[in-house]
Amino acid sequence: MGRQGEAVRTTKETTVEVWLDLDGSGRTEVATGVPFFDHMLDAFGRHALIDLRVRAQGDLAVDAHHTVEDTGIVLGQALDRALGGRERIRRFGSAAVPMDEALVLAAVDISGRGQLHYAVDLPIELIGTFDTTLAKEFLVALATNAGLTLHVRSLSGENAHHIVEAAFKALARALKEACEHDPRAVGVPSTKGRLGETQEA
């Protein structure tokens, strides 16, 4: 049985349900009502080899902000639950992913100290109904709720679609590496013996 996690969040603005399996094969079922965001979550699951189901209903008549941010929150919560006690994981992962002219680096530490460090030179525009500023909002919510120290940096790029897609794929590859079991490891990969928000690891 794989490392599975699920979470649900209901507010006056959104209802979001996420289920995932860290030891999957990259099968995804995603429906958020934001087509480009669906495309990014599909790419995330496939390249992280995470089986992923996402269902979100939000106040899209206002804009996509609440839907995207709340999906990041719930995905982070499900990921946190799937990781359990963090035993034998590699903990760290990084990847640089190109997409045409764009190149984005992502580095992950499953530290328990959720934080995002974001340096992405990204045009502010709409990709379909997805405001490019929402990429950062999603990553903040994901990192905070999953307890990830996450760095995302663009090294080159001009096309917003390419930059955002490279970022999601780089995150996926980095997270895949960090979540993998290390066959030589014993216990939790921390000198403190645990990974948590109040511990230095």
N, C-alpha and C positions, 0 to 999 in steps of 0.2 A: 504494500500500500504506500502511495506516495505521500509527500509532505503537503498536506492540503490545508487551505484556509478559506474562510468566507466571512463576509461582513455585510451589513445592511445599514443604511442611513436614510432616515426620512425627516424632512423638514418642510416648512411651508413653501420652499422654493424647489426642492428636488426630492426624488426617491431614487436611490442608487443601490444596486445589489451586485456584489462581486464574489465569484468563486474562482479559486485557482489551485493548480497542482504544480509544485516546483519541479517535480520529477516527471513531467509530461513530455510531449513530443511537439508542442507548439500549435496544438489545435485551438482555434479561437471561435467564439460566438459573441459578437460585440454589436450592441445597438444603443447608441446614446442620443440619436437625433441630430448629431453633428457629423456629417459624412467624412470630412477630413480627419476629425478626431478618431472616428471609427477606424479609418485607414491606419492611423498612427498606432492605435492600440493593437490592431491586428498585427502590424509589423513588430511591435514590442513583444507580443506573445510568441510569435513565430521564431524570432531571432534569439529570444531568451530560452526557448524550448519549454515555455510555461504553458500548460493548458489553461485557458482563460475564458471565463464567461462574464460578460458585463452587460447589465441592463440598467439604463438610466432614463428617467423622465424628469425634465426640468422646465423652467420658465423660459423657454427659448423665444417666446414672443418678446421678452425683454432683451436678452442676448444669451450667448453661450457661456458666460462667465461662471455662473453658479453650477451649471452642469459639469463643466470641465474641472473646476476646483474640487467639487464634492466627489467626483469620480477619483481624483487623486487621493483624497482623504480615505475613501473606502478601499481603494486598491492597496494603499499603504497599510491599512488595518488588516486586510486579508493576508498580505505578505508577511506582516509581523507574526500573525498567528501560525502561518504555515512554517515559518522558521523555527518555531518552538524555542527550545533551550539553546539553539545555535551550536550544538555539539558537532564537532568534526568538519565544520564548514571551512572553506578557504578564507573567508571573511573579506579579503581584498580582491578587487577586480578592476581591470581597466581595458579600454578599447578605443582605438581611433578608427572612425568609419568614414570613408569617402562616399559622396554621391555627386557624380559629375564634378563641378568646380568646387563644391563644398566639402570641407573636412572638419569633423567635430570629434573632440576627445571627451570621453566620460570616464571618471574614476570613482569607485564605490568602496566605502568601508562600512561593513555592517557593524557599526560601533555601538548602537543604542542611543547615540546622540544625534538626533535628527537635525540636519542642517543642509542648506544648499548654498554652494558658491558658484555663481553663474556669470560667465563672461562670454556672451554670445552676441556677436554683431549681426543683428537681425532687422531687416526692414519692417516697419510697423505698417501692416496692411492686412487685408482679409484674404484668406485662402478658402474659397467657398464662403462658408459662414463662420470660419474659425479665425478669430483675431490672433495674430502672431504673438501678442503679449501674453496670451493664455498659456503658451508653452511653459513659461517660467512659473505661472501660478500653479499649473499641474505639478511641476517638479518640486516646488516648495511643499505642497500638500503631501505628495508621495514620500519625500524624504523625511518630513516631520513625523508622519504617522507610522512609517516603517522603521524608524530609528536608523536611518542611513546618513552617513556623511557623504555627500554627493558633490562632486565637482564636474561641471560641464563647461567646456570652452570651445568656441569656434576658432579654427586655425585659418580657414579661408571660406569664401562663399559670397555669392551675390543674390542668388535666387532663394526667396524665402521658403518655398516648398522644399527645396533641396536641403537647406540648412536644418529646418525642423525635422525632416525625415532622417537625416544623418544623426541628429541628436537622439531621437528615439531609438534608433538602431544601435548607436554606441552605448546608450544606457542599457539596452537589452543584453548586449554582448558582455558588458562589464558586470551586470548583475548575475548573469548566468555563471560566470567564472567565480564570483564571490559566494554564491549560494551552493556551489558544488561541494560534495564531500571529498575531503582529502584522505586517500586510503592509508596514509601514514600517520594521520592525526589521531589524538586521543583527547576526549573532552572538549572544552570550549577554548577557542584560540585567543586567549587573553591571559596575561600574567596575573590578573586579579581573580581568575577562575569563573568569571561571568561577564556578560556584555549587557550593560544597562545604562540608563541615562544618568545615574548618580555615581557611576564608577569610572575611574580612569582606567583605560584598557591597555 
